[in-house]
Amino acid sequence: MKAKCRYHLSWYDRDGARRSPEPTPGGAGATELRMSPSQLAPGVALRCQADGYRDECDSDQSQPLGTVTPNVPRVEVSWPAGKAALREGDGFTLRCQAAALRPVAGYVWSRGDVWLPEAGQDLRVGQAAVSDGGSYACGVWVSGPGWGYLSLSAREPVEVQHAPRGVHVTAVPGTSPQEGESVTLMCNYTSSLPAPNSYAWYRGDQQLEGSQREMVLTSITVEAAGEYHCQAGNGIDQSPSPPINITVRSAPAVRAPAYIIGPAVALVLLLLVGLVGVRAWSKRRSKHQGMSSNPRAHRDEPGLSEWPADKHGQSTGGAELSRKPETESPYEELQGRSQDIYSELVPPQPGSH
């Protein structure tokens, strides 16, 4: 509005409610209304009006408030002919249809809650990316002498179909199971439009049986270790995942704890000591009983009376017999056997010789 006009501009909605009661500070003959797209309902109309307009403010006649009924524009989407859906890499055009709105001063576009750079009636996208999908709306700015209004369209969704993205494999409970445990592999993705409808599993270059999103490795063996990956498809393309390495830990050998081996060895030794002692005692008792029952037989044994006598007339046979080396005692025999048994029970420690 001209600077000489003593009136200021204000914003009103379709119902006539005032949206900006004061002019923009520091702006002569201007006022601003800053709003995000999410604050504007579909089909809303905003009117800018010179309050108390008089002829000295403009040479043209002003449009009185309420005499113009805003028409709601609409957004039309078009893409290459012959395609049932818009796919990544295709071009598409959005057109803001507002035939009944005159005179049109300009157009505004928004995607989601973001105002897009200035564009005309058509908004063109040369090669659609996944980020170009969303909810679009257009606005038509119609103005005349001393008045103007912005009419916004309803939102039009745009879907950009694409192959699965961010495909990766997860393992539960982990990637290092113990032999005999079960592992569940899951084929995940971050985005896909439409959702995947087929899966394939591989270990190395070999394809495995199964076409589900989940694969269970039951009672895994050491031979089943290796690199696994999956492939997800949604009818547009197949997307493979990076490999995940599965290592299988061997099951530990079953060994009795040391606190069980020690007492067991001691018990075996005690039993052996008792057994050897009983046998030795039994033999000696039998021998003594045999000698006491027939003493003459021992005296009449050949060679016992033929020992030569010494100078005093005593026989030397008893002395020589007493000097005969004694046999190993039962306890020494027991000690030797115990050492042999203990060496068989206790395995040599690593590094010992």
C-alpha positions, 0 to 999 in steps of 0.5 A, spaced: 500 500 500 502 507 498 506 510 504 501 516 504 495 512 506 494 513 513 490 506 514 494 499 515 493 492 512 490 486 516 489 479 515 482 475 515 480 468 514 474 466 511 469 467 517 472 474 517 476 473 524 482 478 524 489 474 524 494 480 524 491 485 529 498 490 528 502 492 522 509 489 521 514 493 525 518 497 521 514 496 515 511 502 512 504 500 509 505 493 509 504 487 514 506 480 514 503 473 516 507 468 517 504 461 518 507 454 516 503 449 512 501 445 518 497 451 521 493 452 515 487 447 514 485 444 507 481 449 503 482 455 508 482 462 505 486 468 508 484 475 506 488 481 506 484 488 507 486 495 507 482 497 514 478 503 513 480 504 505 479 511 502 480 513 495 486 517 497 490 510 498 489 508 491 486 511 485 482 504 483 476 502 487 477 497 492 474 490 493 469 490 499 471 485 504 466 479 503 464 480 496 469 475 493 467 468 495 474 464 494 474 458 490 478 452 493 483 450 488 486 443 487 492 439 485 493 434 479 498 429 479 501 426 472 506 422 470 509 418 464 503 415 460 503 407 461 505 406 468 500 404 473 504 407 479 510 413 480 517 409 481 523 412 483 527 415 477 520 417 473 519 424 472 512 427 474 508 434 474 503 437 479 498 442 477 494 447 481 487 448 478 484 454 479 480 456 473 475 460 477 480 464 481 481 471 478 485 475 477 491 470 479 497 474 482 501 468 484 502 460 486 505 457 492 507 450 494 508 446 500 510 439 501 508 436 508 510 442 513 515 445 508 514 451 503 517 450 497 521 455 492 517 459 488 514 456 482 508 457 477 502 453 476 506 447 475 511 444 479 515 439 475 520 434 478 525 431 473 527 424 476 523 422 482 527 420 489 524 417 495 524 424 498 520 427 493 514 423 496 509 426 501 503 430 501 503 436 496 498 442 497 498 449 492 495 456 494 493 461 489 494 468 491 488 473 488 489 480 489 485 487 486 486 494 488 486 494 496 484 487 497 487 480 496 486 473 498 490 466 498 486 460 497 489 453 499 488 446 496 487 440 499 493 435 500 494 430 495 499 424 497 504 422 492 508 416 493 514 414 489 515 406 489 522 404 490 526 397 491 527 395 498 533 399 502 537 398 508 537 391 507 541 387 513 541 381 517 540 380 525 542 374 529 538 372 535 541 371 540 548 372 537 553 371 531 557 366 536 553 361 538 555 354 541 555 348 538 548 345 539 544 351 540 539 354 535 540 361 532 534 365 528 536 370 522 532 376 520 532 379 514 530 387 515 530 393 511 529 400 513 524 402 507 520 399 501 514 401 497 511 396 496 513 392 502 517 386 500 513 380 498 519 375 497 526 373 500 532 368 499 537 366 503 545 364 502 551 362 505 556 364 501 554 363 494 550 357 495 542 358 496 539 355 502 532 353 502 527 357 505 523 364 502 521 367 509 523 373 512 526 369 518 530 363 518 532 358 524 538 354 524 536 349 529 542 345 533 547 348 529 554 345 528 561 347 527 560 345 519 554 350 519 559 356 520 560 361 515 557 368 512 550 369 511 546 374 507 539 375 505 535 378 499 529 382 499 524 383 493 518 387 492 516 386 485 520 392 483 527 390 484 531 385 488 536 388 494 541 384 497 544 385 504 551 385 506 554 378 509 553 377 517 559 372 519 556 366 524 562 363 528 560 356 532 564 355 538 565 347 540 562 344 546 567 344 552 569 336 554 565 334 560 570 333 566 569 332 573 571 338 577 577 338 581 574 338 588 571 331 586 577 328 583 581 329 589 576 325 594 575 320 589 583 318 589 583 318 596 578 313 597 581 309 592 587 309 595 584 307 602 580 301 599 587 299 596 591 300 602 585 296 606 585 290 601 593 289 601 593 289 608 588 284 609 591 280 604 598 280 607 595 279 614 591 273 611 598 270 608 602 271 614 597 268 619 596 262 614 604 261 614 604 261 622 598 256 622 602 251 618 608 251 622 605 251 629 601 245 626 607 240 624 614 243 627 617 236 626 616 237 618 620 243 618 626 239 622 626 233 618 626 237 611 632 235 607 638 239 608 636 242 615 641 238 619 647 238 614 649 245 616 656 245 618 658 246 625 663 252 627 668 251 632 664 251 638 660 246 635 654 250 633 650 249 626 652 255 622 645 254 618 641 258 622 646 264 621 646 263 614 639 263 614 638 269 618 643 273 613 638 271 607 635 278 604 628 279 607 623 279 602 619 286 600 614 288 606 607 288 604 607 296 606 612 297 601 609 293 596 602 297 597 606 304 596 609 302 589 602 300 587 599 306 590 604 310 586 602 306 579 594 307 580 595 315 582 599 316 576 594 312 572 588 316 575 591 323 574 593 326 567 599 329 566 598 337 566 600 341 560 607 342 559 609 337 564 615 332 562 
